[in-house]
Amino acid sequence: MTKEINKKLIPIAIIVAGVLIAGAVVFVNQGKSAPTEAQPGTLSAEEAGEKAINFINKNLLPEGMIASLVNIIEESGMYKIQLKIEDEEFPSYITKDGKLLFPEEGVNLDSSLTQEVMKSDRPDVKLFVMSYCPYGLQAQKMFLPVYDLLKDKADMGIYFVNYIMHEKEEIDENLRQYCIQKEEKEKYYSYLNCFVKNGNFEECLNGADIDKNKMDSCISQTDETYKVTELYNDKSTWLNGYYPKFDVQKDLNDKYGVGGSPTIVINDSVIVQNQQYCPEGDIKCTVIPDFERTPEKFKEVICQTFNAPPSECSQNLSEESFSPGFGLDIGSSSEGSCE
């Protein structure tokens, strides 16, 4: 998968990520003046260099493009780094504690975003899921506390992947949730808070006081408009012969290159942990290598996309991720998906 890359942005994104995971600068060319001996507790130059370059090549560059370290020297109380990608070399400066990078001006290495997401006064946040995907449910449990905190400051919503992997019950649940959002959005999140706990949709419909007549009418109309049941019954239309189509939000799936559950989109940029997971085509993609599916981390990422972050962004949420699937147990995996 080959992607066009703005070479002016490459050195910043790469070196920032490298420093974040290496914790020190790197040195390979013994023919030049070497950095002074590392302070206790820091990685050796060799260890840091190996970690940084391995991370860069594994996570940040498209297939066929390799980064290498040309040289590091001590200069003006900092380290000067010479990085090479293809035929281009990029000089940058980094402080000895590995915290500040100066390509032309200082770069804040505490930022979670290796590439800048477009900011706005009111961020648009979309979470694409399959309603019975264990990892989609995990992401929804991450999403809900952040929605409660930022719902008046950002446009946040749940959307559905345009194919089904979990039998007919997933089609039925996707339609239910789509129509509850459409007809009674103010009640949808009460329903979803219940559904992610136990998957008992009847109990959750009653608990959220959903108007079932209104919901059923919407489901019938949506099914007819997008031929949901018709496509399910015609296996010749199934994706790769295995997965029924669910075309209710196909336009948005196509726009963002959605390829699985969960997929996060903020201000029209797809958020991923690894460059190789960026959708193919001319689709904006932002890499956040340390992203974990915790409410606090999700809140932090969204708050970085405000032109002026609201006071709510200073509130702390849980830093633990929920386990995949139904229930509110605490888990550890933040990388699984249904695709």
Secondary structure, 3 states (H helix, E strand, C coil): CCCCCCCCCHHHHHHHHHHHHHCCCCCCCCCCCCCCCCCCCCCCHHHHHHHHHHHHHHHHCCCCCCEEEEEEEEECCEEEEEEEECCEEEEEEECCCCCEEECCCCEECCCCCCCCCCCECCCEEEEEECCCCHHHHHHHHHHHHHHHHHCCCCEEEEEECCECCCHHHHHHHHHHHHHHHHHCHHHHHHHHHHHHHHCCHHHHHHHCCCCHHHHHHHHHHHHHHHCHHHHHHCHHHCECCCECECHHHHHHHHHHCCCCECEEEECCEEEECCHHHCCCCCCCEEECCCCCCCHHHHHHHHHCCECCCCHHHHCCCCCCCECCCCCCCECCCCCCCEC
